[in-house]
């Protein structure tokens, strides 16, 4: 996300350290959840498996994203084109609770629409937000569809040499109020 709240996988300050951070995160997780749109954007990384980049960190990220189990929520997608991806038509909350019972590994959420749904359902255990030191000026804002106030406690930060900062939050037990 940019300083002005724009959430877009195609903008940001992307470098070796950012790719390494997300490779490490993905390598330690059990599954990542995607909506159709973001999943289709992530298919770019498949191309680096057969035609590697000159940047090792990009190639490493491609391997990481290829290996992790991907659950794609879509009513229109017929085939993922990825051996490690499955299409799910069940409700997000139902599938998430099933996944939580099956594994103790982290479940990552990689799509804005799914993040919004899970925040509104109070099903986020930890929230990581990566802030890029830039103002985009246009685009989709991450938190536009939040239904009620959610209060978080900052538990950790990580700042990369590029100025990108990752904030780690947990929801608090404080009551939320409808707006």
Protein Blocks (a to p, Z undefined) as FASTA:
>chain_A
ZZkopacfkgccddfklmmmmmmmmmmpmbdcddfklmmmmmmmmmmmmmccfblklmmm
mmmmmmpccddddfkbmbgoiakbccdfbdfklmmmmmmmmpmbdcddfbfklmmmmmmn
opafbdcdddddbdehiacdfklmcfbdcddddfbdcddfkopacddddddfbdcddZZ
